[in-house]
Amino acid sequence: MNLPAIKQAALERLPDLLSALLPNGTPRGNEYLIGDERGSPGDSCSVSLSGTTAGLWHDHASGHGGDILDLVAVHHGPSVHHAGRWLCTFLGRPELLNGDARPQNDPMELVIRDGERWLKPSRCWTYRDASGAVVGWVLRFDTSSGKTIRPAHIQDGKPKLGGWKKPALKPIYNAHLLAQRPDAPVLVVEGEKTCDAASKLFPDHVCITWMGGAESVHSADLACLNGRTVIVWPDADKPGRRAATYLKSRFPDIRIIPTDDLPDGWDLADEPPAGFDPAGRFHSKPAAPAPPPPEPFRVLGMREDDIYFHSLATGSIFHFAPPALTELNLQLLADDDYWLGCGYTKDGVDVDYRQVAKALIKTGRRQGVFDSDCVRGLGCWLDEGRVIYHAGDRLYVDGVLTPLHSLKSRFIYISRKPIRFNPAVVLTASQGQALCDACDLLPWAGGTHGWTLPAFLFLSHLCGVLTHRPHGWLVGGYGSGKSYTCSNIIDPLIGPAAAKALSGTTAPGIRQKIGCDAVALFGDEFEGKDPQTRDRLRAITELGRQSYVETGWATLHGTASGDGREYRTRSMFFFSSIAASVLENADLSRFVVLEFQKRDDPEAFAALKRGILETIGQPGFADAFIARAVRFAPLVLQAIDVFRRAIQRTCGDSRKADTFGTLAGGRWMLCSDTLPTEAQALDWAGKIQWENEGAGSASDSDPSKAMQVLRMHNHRVQDEDGRYQDMTVDDMLSVWLNNNPTEEGLRRACYNSLMSIGLHPIGDSVDVAVDSQELSRIFKNTPYGDLYPQYLRRPPINGVHSLFKLKSGKPVRAIRVPIV
């Protein structure tokens, strides 16, 4: 069959042929338009009608194309020989069936459509099998949008655009040279152009590549590399290096030329960068294998049915049930390159996440049960005798800066938000003493031991080190100096690690905020204004009880998912409010109540401001204060033991010994570089009236707390101008006592509001009505209820029976108690 002659005869009658073959088509200019190669109506497929491209067609929707023989074969195939027989009948040229001419095997005659024109290849690379027979080509077309690479194979004895479909493997470029030189080393590169350039640079090697680029390496016929000495020179880009990684997984003994330092995308066909010698890189002695990159995560173990992981990239703890070990979740642990480098792949391109999940489950079981108590966050810790300060994104181990994840330890120090910490400059003992002297100038009420305030602040940086964590509560009325103290002393010295909270904070919020950190919590305006607020504050003080002593025990909470949660709080709490009315007997042995009393003494306040300016006001003082606490942490623990024994011997109360021994040890090491002796501690403990100390014991009574509930009650006051403002009972009593002529209108409004509650201010005392609905409502849901008059008669309040009259003249029975 003379196919060239049949093709030429068909082109001579092309319009008639197309009308018969594709009757739904329409001539338009130099093209015949039809919906597709099958003849559907439309214009997506075009056939050239004249010129050198006559008979060439292209279907824009499917991407198919070819010459007139290919188009006829679509309808009267399946091969061009069947199409030729049909054409001989259609054309009435049976003599053409007897010819023996065959189409020329010239792939350079193949064309593709580029807009309105047809293009022939600008470059061709021939693929041969081991015997040297041609099996296909790779063609380059220079289109209007850039180069296009298309494969071609032999079909019906002539070149045909299209590659090898799975499961057929793609051929190897220069496979015939491998067969001709069986002992020569092999250089594998990416791309035919690069392969030709490499052959010139390294003629002693057989240079090969595969068809389709880096992403097709898994579908190439690489069996020819078995038993050969192989070197891989990848393109200097991520796909090229991934292809090299795949080859390394297939052939572990191959050598890979490093290209990480070369310009992105560079290959051996390009001009070498300035100062770079490809031959020198190729023939240089292979560098010692680089140490493996650090693992991006740690498998911590299993608990219940979940596997726990520590991401070293983010510092977070993740846990997944086995069915949740999906591709997206595992991306939280490592990217595809890591999993491929570990060999979790079937084809070298895609990660086999099922293999990954099985391996992680196996590792999790081998690690055993995950212990959440090993997780540590911000703050100061002890670790096998070492003092560790966790500053969020770094550690300081005995003062030496250490990368977060390089410390060998059974504990897990997770990444947190970085905080400021400088261990180089440490506060001196004399500076610590000056701070304590300044704090002694604060307006402390009688019986309050202000020496504990600097101790609280000093120890707040050692929450993870202490075995007992005493808490503090600063109370005081309106204008007593709480706000000044919080802003100018407490806030600077608790440092950037501490958690800071305002009223409205809840116990779950504190647990979630602090998490595994060992930091202090400072709460301002923690007022129990109503029963709901008091219940919320009681839940917070319950956290304080749990945090008070280091037992290793945890608080357990259930969750909606059915798995229990463990909470361990390692914090010192310090609150500020008008009164600490929510504290119960169990709290008084753990919370030290510090009370301010309002005083009108400008000289004393000026001296206080000078003391604060000369200490905390100096640049770097607060940072040095924190650094001293961390530097002296081991000595602080020893000093605490000395004072704890001394207090126990002096007062016989172990809880007070734990609480005040801790505070005394901190105060001592703030002001001294040497440990206290037993004699010094006993001498100090002997001077304290422990029965009046702020932390209570089982013998403490409740009258003061009942009075605190009353003083902290919030009430809306309307002044003579009709304006409203919220004031506590304590605020209103303060306005009454001050008797300021400029506030006479407010004083009368406060007096009327107090009377409406059932309180009658008289001199420096107040009569508390015995039978008052408003007072019963205030004390409702408290431990006192309707029995509040009985509590107010007990020591130390020592209220006495009294009587006052309402505006109506009705007498009211009352208990008279002192305001101050």
VENUR-V315996 format. One line per field, one symbol per residue. ss: DSSP state (@ for helix, = for strand, . for the rest). phi: phi as a letter, one per 20 degrees, with the letter a starting at -180 (. if undefined). A space follows every 10 residues. Layout:
ss=???
phi=???
//
This chain:
ss=..@@@@@@@@ @@.@@@@@@@ @....===.. ====...... ....====.. @@@...===. ....==.@@@ @@@@@@...@ @@@@@@@@@@ @..@@@@@.. ......@@@. ====..==== ..======.. ...======= ===..===== =====..=== =........= .==.@@@@@@ .....===.. .@@@@@@@@@ @....===== ...@@@@@@= .@@@@....= ==.....@@@ @@@@@@@@@@ ....==.... .......... .......@@@ @@@....... ......==== ===..===== =.....==== =@@@..@@@@ .....@@@@@ @...=..... =.@@@@@@@@ @@@@@@@.=. .@@@==..== ===..===== ...====..= ===....... .==....... ........@@ @@@@@@@@@. ...=...... @@@@@@@@@@ @@.....=.. =====..... .@@@@@@@@@ @@@@....== =.....@@@@ @@@@...=.. ====...... @@@@@@@@@@ @@@@@@@@=. ....===... ....===... ..=====... ....@@@@.. ======.... .@@@@@@@@@ @@@@...... @@@@@@@@@@ @.@@@@@@@@ @@@@@@@@@@ @..@@@@@@@ @@@@@@@@@@ @......@@@ @@@@@....@ @@........ ..@@@@@@@@ @..=====.. ...=====@@ @@@@@@@@.. @@@@@@@@@@ @@@@@@@.== ==..=====. ..@@@@@@@. ....@@@@@@ @@@......= =====..... ========..
phi=.efgffffff ffcggfffff fcfeebfbme cddbfafeof fpbfdccfdb mfegnfcbef fenfaqdfff ffffdceedf ffffffffff emcffffefc fcffedffef ccecmecdde febbdedcef eoffdrbcdd deefdpfcdc ebceclncfb fpdeegefef fdfmffffff cfdffdddcd offfffffff fcfedeecbc eongfdffde eeffegmdec cddffebfff fffffffffe cgefddffcf eeggnfbfee fffgnddgff ffeffgfggf fgffffbcee pcbldeddcd ffedneddbc fgfefegfff ffeaefgfff fenebddndd fefffgffff fffffffnff dffeecdfoe cdblneedde dndadcdlne fcggdefeaf edeefcffcf bcffddfeff ffffffffff effffgneef fffffgffff ecgfefeccf dcbecrfgme offffffdcf gfefmfefec cdgofdfgff gffflefdce ddcdmeeefb gfffffffff ffffffegce dnecedcecf endfddccdc ceebdcafbe fefdgfefed deeddecfbd bgffffffff ffffdffegn ffffffffgf fegfffffff fffffffgff dmdffffffe ffffffffff dbecffefff ffffffeeef fdffeecfef ddgfffffgf fefebeddef enedbecegf fffffffflf gfdfffffff fffffffocc fbmdcbedgf ccffffffef mdfdlfegff ffeefeflfc fbbbdfgfnf fcfbdecffd
//
